């Protein structure tokens, strides 16, 4: 299907992404400390099937084979996360030499394969002692993160091509502290916005620490979703505006405009110079995109998010989007939403918007190997192709997009859904840990090769 796509610009990044807790395993090995997700998974009923990331894809022991697959895929960039508890087991104080050595080996293997390392410093796996002390609800966690960022920057700045201190601070705030569906499992309502501010402060402090260590090409991975009012009625439009401000602009405005949206600022525990720190200049801006959200006035009914029921919300209601195909996770497939949110970002920030990378985009389809061993995931091929088409449409309108990272490189632990949802270009048999490239892997490889040949 790549024949519908025009060639991408020279030096466009073709990547894939993962995160530490979702693939590494080895949670008790080589000095790694416990994380908030280790604790959460140990609580009965929190994760489907009682699953955890204790083994996951065993990437910690198999990273060499995985890098070989990345090389075969032809990736120009690979986005991974560094596990804070593996580097600083208690979240502060002494570092763990064996943890630092692991990422040395991974980064060096990527470079030897001709792949540029793209490092996320924090992908939701808070060191357990920091979570016990209040986690992201307390300011001290941001300060400890700055120390961790300085340590990691000093160690790897000479070899990592791109950096992002945080992945999706919205998701940790909403799913972890507001609704309790992810670690640490808190249900704090709007009080959870303190966790948003402290993550953004950590981001700003992390940017400063990385730059001081000599790192370059620093950004963030923020999840964005166009907000669609349920109707033209003023109550629905007003509720959608509240939702849009909370989930999109609360996490982008402070970085790119130096302020929180009206109505949000007074809910944040802002101290002197916080907004200046958070607005540290970025070299690029990452967008994680999956689908729009349909929002209406509060209706007193519970909503379903990723298969879990949540209580009715006082300010808005989340409503189903009908009329579109769905992934096996129940997410609507709407490629045009990617062009829509990029257009909104450009309109909102103009010249303040750095070059964009799509730091995550992907789909859960649970296709497995057939009798011949082949994994036929035509729906994923169509998904990626159509979203890249929407991306090209946005680029054709003058939006500066420099790269695309498919989520995910391989099937992995999908948080509260356990191992029931498969996002990978590579199939993983969780009993044998055998890796099998899917049809989408081969399609993506052909697309990358075609674009390299056109340069």
C-alpha positions in Angstrom: 0.0 0.0 0.0 3.0 2.3 0.2 2.4 3.2 -3.5 -0.2 5.7 -2.3 2.5 7.5 -0.3 4.8 10.1 -1.8 8.4 9.9 -0.9 9.3 11.5 2.4 11.9 14.2 2.7 15.6 13.3 3.0 16.6 12.6 6.6 13.0 11.8 7.6 13.2 9.6 10.7 11.6 6.2 10.3 11.5 4.7 13.8 9.7 2.4 16.2 9.2 2.8 19.9 9.1 0.8 23.2 9.3 1.5 26.9 11.4 -0.2 29.6 8.7 -1.7 31.8 6.8 -3.0 28.8 9.6 -5.0 27.3 12.7 -5.4 29.6 11.6 -7.8 32.3 14.5 -8.7 34.7 12.8 -6.5 37.4 14.8 -8.2 40.2 18.1 -8.5 38.5 21.4 -6.6 38.6 20.4 -4.1 41.3 17.2 -2.7 39.8 14.9 -1.2 42.4 11.1 -1.7 42.5 8.9 0.7 40.6 5.3 1.9 41.0 4.3 -0.5 38.3 5.8 -3.5 40.1 3.8 -2.6 43.1 0.6 -1.9 41.1 0.8 -5.3 39.3 1.2 -7.1 42.7 -2.2 -5.7 43.8 -5.0 -8.2 43.0 -7.4 -7.1 40.3 -5.3 -4.2 39.0 -4.0 -5.8 35.8 -5.9 -8.2 33.5 -5.0 -11.8 34.2 -2.8 -10.8 37.1 0.0 -10.0 34.6 3.1 -8.0 35.2 6.3 -6.8 33.5 8.4 -9.2 35.5 9.5 -11.0 32.3 7.6 -9.1 29.6 9.7 -9.6 26.3 12.9 -10.4 28.3 14.5 -7.6 26.3 17.1 -7.2 29.1 18.6 -10.5 28.1 17.7 -10.5 24.4 18.4 -6.9 23.4 21.1 -8.1 20.9 18.6 -10.2 19.0 16.1 -7.3 19.1 18.6 -4.8 17.7 19.4 -7.3 14.9 15.6 -7.3 14.1 15.6 -3.5 14.1 18.6 -3.5 11.7 16.7 -5.9 9.4 13.7 -3.6 9.6 15.8 -0.7 8.4 15.0 1.7 11.3 16.9 4.9 11.2 15.9 5.7 14.8 14.8 3.6 17.8 13.0 5.1 20.7 13.3 3.3 24.1 13.0 4.4 27.7 15.6 4.2 30.4 14.2 2.7 33.6 14.8 5.1 36.5 14.7 2.3 39.1 17.4 0.5 37.1 19.7 3.5 37.2 18.9 4.9 40.7 17.2 2.0 42.5 15.7 4.1 45.3 15.0 7.2 43.1 17.7 9.2 44.8 21.2 8.7 46.1 23.6 6.1 44.8 23.4 4.9 41.2 23.5 1.3 40.0 26.6 0.5 37.9 25.0 -2.6 36.3 22.0 -0.6 35.2 24.1 2.1 33.6 26.1 -0.7 31.9 23.0 -2.2 30.4 22.1 1.0 28.6 25.7 1.4 27.5 25.5 -1.9 25.8 22.1 -1.2 24.2 23.1 2.2 22.9 26.4 0.9 21.5 24.6 -2.0 19.8 22.2 0.4 18.2 25.0 2.6 17.0 26.9 -0.4 15.6 23.7 -1.3 13.7 23.5 2.2 12.2 20.4 3.1 14.3 20.2 6.4 16.1 19.3 6.0 19.8 16.3 8.1 21.0 16.0 8.0 24.8 13.0 8.7 27.0 14.0 9.3 30.6 10.7 8.5 32.2 7.9 6.3 30.9 5.7 6.0 34.1 8.0 3.6 36.1 8.5 5.8 39.2 10.9 4.3 41.8 8.8 2.8 44.5 10.4 4.7 47.4 9.6 8.0 45.7 6.0 6.8 45.1 5.8 5.9 48.8 6.8 9.5 49.7 4.0 10.9 47.6 5.2 10.3 44.0 4.3 13.0 41.5 1.9 14.7 43.9 4.9 16.1 45.7 7.5 18.6 44.4 10.5 16.7 45.6 10.0 14.0 42.9 10.7 16.6 40.3 14.0 17.6 42.0 15.0 13.9 42.3 14.2 13.5 38.6 16.6 16.4 37.8 19.4 14.6 39.6 18.6 11.4 37.6 18.6 13.4 34.3 22.0 14.9 35.1 23.4 11.4 35.8 22.0 9.9 32.6 22.9 12.9 30.5 26.5 12.8 31.7 26.7 9.0 30.9 25.1 8.9 27.4 25.0 12.4 25.9 27.9 11.6 23.6 25.9 8.8 21.9 22.1 9.4 22.2 20.8 11.3 19.2 17.5 12.6 20.6 16.2 13.0 24.2 12.8 13.4 25.8 12.6 13.7 29.6 8.9 12.6 29.8 6.4 10.4 28.0 2.7 11.4 28.2 2.5 13.3 31.5 -1.2 13.5 30.8 -1.6 9.7 30.9 0.2 9.3 34.3 -1.9 12.2 35.7 -5.2 11.0 34.5 -4.9 7.2 34.5 -2.6 7.0 37.5 -3.6 9.8 39.9 -7.1 10.9 38.8 -8.9 7.7 37.8 -6.7 5.0 39.4 -6.6 2.7 36.3 -2.8 2.8 36.1 0.0 2.9 38.7 0.0 4.2 41.4 -3.8 3.6 41.4 -4.9 6.8 43.0 -8.4 8.3 42.6 -7.8 12.0 43.4 -10.0 13.7 40.9 -9.0 17.2 40.0 -6.5 17.3 42.8 -4.3 15.1 40.6 -3.4 18.2 38.6 -0.6 18.7 41.1 1.0 15.6 39.5 0.7 17.2 36.1 2.5 20.3 37.3 5.3 18.4 39.1 5.9 16.3 36.0 6.1 19.4 33.8 8.5 20.9 36.3 10.6 17.7 36.1 10.6 18.1 32.4 11.9 21.6 32.5 14.5 20.7 35.1 15.4 17.7 33.1 15.9 19.8 29.9 18.3 22.0 31.9 20.2 19.0 33.3 20.6 17.3 30.0 21.8 20.5 28.3 24.3 21.0 31.1 25.6 17.5 30.4 26.1 18.2 26.7 22.9 16.6 25.4 21.3 18.0 22.2 18.0 17.5 20.3 15.7 17.6 23.4 11.9 17.4 23.2 9.0 15.7 24.9 6.4 13.0 23.9 2.9 14.5 24.6 -0.2 12.6 23.7 -2.7 14.7 21.8 -6.2 14.0 20.6 -8.6 16.2 18.7 -11.7 16.9 20.9 -15.0 16.6 19.1 -18.1 18.1 20.8 -20.9 15.6 20.9 -23.2 18.1 19.3 -23.5 21.8 18.5 -25.4 22.4 21.7 -23.7 25.0 23.9 -23.5 22.6 26.8 -21.6 20.1 24.8 -19.3 22.7 23.2 -18.5 24.1 26.6 -17.8 20.7 28.1 -15.6 19.8 25.1 -13.6 23.1 25.6 -12.9 22.2 29.3 -11.8 18.7 28.3 -9.6 20.0 25.4 -7.9 22.5 27.8 -7.3 19.7 30.4 -6.0 17.0 28.1 -4.3 18.9 25.3 -3.3 22.4 26.3 -2.5 22.0 30.0 0.5 19.9 28.9 1.5 21.9 25.8 0.8 25.6 26.7 3.4 25.8 29.6 6.1 24.3 27.3 5.4 26.4 24.2 3.6 29.5 25.5 4.8 29.8 29.1 1.4 29.6 30.8 -1.4 27.3 31.7 -4.8 27.6 30.0 -7.3 29.9 31.7 -9.2 28.1 34.4 -6.3 25.6 34.9 -3.6 27.9 36.3 -5.3 28.5 39.6 -5.5 24.7 40.2 -1.7 24.3 39.9 0.8 24.5 42.8 3.0 26.9 40.8 5.9 28.5 42.6 8.2 31.3 41.6 10.1 30.6 38.3 8.3 27.3 37.7 6.8 28.4 34.4 10.1 29.8 33.2 11.8 26.5 34.0 9.0 24.5 32.3 9.2 26.6 29.2 12.9 25.8 28.6 13.4 25.9 24.8 12.9 22.6 22.9 14.6 21.4 19.8 11.6 19.4 18.7 8.1 18.5 19.9 6.7 15.0 20.0 3.1 14.0 19.4 1.7 10.7 20.4 -1.5 10.2 18.4 -4.1 7.4 18.5 -7.6 8.8 18.0 -9.9 11.8 18.7 -12.2 12.0 21.7 -15.9 12.8 21.6 -17.0 14.9 24.6 -20.4 16.1 25.8 -21.9 17.7 28.8 -21.9 15.7 32.0 -24.7 13.1 31.9 -24.2 11.2 35.1 -23.3 8.0 33.4 -20.1 5.9 33.8 -17.8 5.8 30.9 -15.6 2.9 29.6 -11.9 3.6 29.1 -9.8 0.7 27.7 -12.4 -1.7 28.9 -12.6 -0.4 32.5 -15.6 1.5 33.8 -15.0 4.9 35.4 -17.4 7.0 37.4 -19.3 9.8 35.8 -17.3 12.9 35.6 -18.6 16.3 36.9 -17.4 18.5 34.1 -17.9 16.4 30.9 -18.8 13.0 29.6 -16.7 10.8 27.3 -18.9 9.4 24.5 -18.4 6.7 21.9 -17.3 7.7 18.3 -19.5 5.7 15.9 -19.1 5.1 12.2 -15.4 4.2 12.2 -13.6 0.8 12.2 -12.1 -0.1 15.6 -8.9 -1.7 16.8 -9.0 -4.8 19.0 -8.7 -2.4 21.9 -11.9 -0.7 20.8 -10.2 2.5 19.7 -11.7 4.2 16.6 -9.4 4.3 13.6 -9.4 7.9 12.3 -6.3 8.9 10.4 -7.6 12.3 9.6 -7.4 13.1 13.3 -3.7 13.2 13.1 -3.7 15.9 10.4 -6.4 17.7 12.5 -4.3 17.8 15.7 -1.2 18.8 13.9 -3.1 21.7 12.3 -4.4 22.7 15.7 -0.9 22.8 17.1 0.3 24.9 14.3 -2.5 27.3 14.6 -2.2 27.6 18.3 1.6 28.1 18.6 2.8 29.3 15.2 6.5 30.1 15.1 6.8 28.9 18.7 6.1 25.3 17.6 9.4 23.4 17.1 9.7 20.8 14.4 7.4 17.8 15.1 8.1 14.1 15.5 5.3 11.6 15.7 6.7 9.8 18.7 3.9 7.2 18.9 1.2 6.0 16.6 -0.1 2.5 16.3 -2.8 0.0 16.8 -3.7 -3.2 18.7 -4.6 -6.1 16.4 -4.2 -9.5 17.9 -3.3 -11.5 14.8 -1.1 -14.5 15.5 1.0 -16.8 13.4 -0.9 -19.0 10.9 -0.1 -22.7 10.2 2.8 -21.5 8.1 4.2 -19.3 10.8 3.3 -16.1 9.0 1.5 -13.3 10.9 -0.9 -11.7 8.5 -1.8 -8.3 10.0 -3.2 -6.5 7.0 -5.2 -4.2 9.3 -2.0 -2.8 10.8 -0.5 -2.2 7.4 -3.6 -0.3 6.4 -3.5 1.6 9.7 0.1 2.7 9.4 -0.2 3.5 5.7 -3.3 5.6 6.2 -1.8 7.5 9.1 1.3 8.2 7.2 -0.9 9.5 4.4 -2.6 11.9 6.9 0.9 12.9 8.1 1.9 13.8 4.5 -1.3 15.8 4.1 -0.3 17.9 7.1 3.3 18.3 5.8 1.8 19.4 2.5 0.1 22.2 4.4 3.5 23.4 5.7 3.6 21.7 9.0 7.2 20.7 9.8 7.3 17.0 10.6 10.6 15.3 10.8 9.9 11.7 11.7 7.5 8.9 12.6 7.8 6.3 15.4 5.5 3.3 15.1 4.1 2.0 18.4 5.4 -0.6 18.9 8.4 -2.4 17.7 7.1 -5.6 19.3 4.2 -6.9 21.2 4.6 -6.2 24.9 3.0 -5.6 28.3 0.1 -3.3 27.7 -0.3 -1.8 31.2 -3.6 -2.6 32.8 -4.6 -4.7 29.8 -1.7 -7.1 30.6 -0.8 -9.2 27.5 -4.2 -9.1 25.9 -3.4 -6.3 23.4 -0.7 -6.6 20.7 0.6 -3.4 19.2 3.9 -4.7 17.7 5.4 -5.0 14.3 7.0 -8.1 15.7 4.9 -10.9 17.3 6.1 -12.2 20.6 5.1 -15.6 21.9 4.9 -15.0 25.6 5.5 -18.6 26.5 8.6 -19.1 24.4 9.5 -15.4 23.8 10.1 -16.2 20.1 10.0 -13.1 17.9 8.2 -13.3 14.6 8.1 -10.3 12.2 4.6 -9.6 11.1 3.5 -8.6 7.6 3.5 -5.0 8.9 7.2 -5.4 9.7 7.9 -6.4 6.1 5.7 -3.6 4.7 7.4 -1.0 6.9 10.8 -2.3 5.8 9.9 -1.9 2.2 8.6 1.6 2.7 11.8 2.6 4.5 13.9 1.0 1.7 11.9 2.8 -1.0 12.5 6.1 0.7 16.2 5.5 1.2 16.5 4.6 -2.5 14.8 7.8 -3.5 17.3 10.0 -1.6 
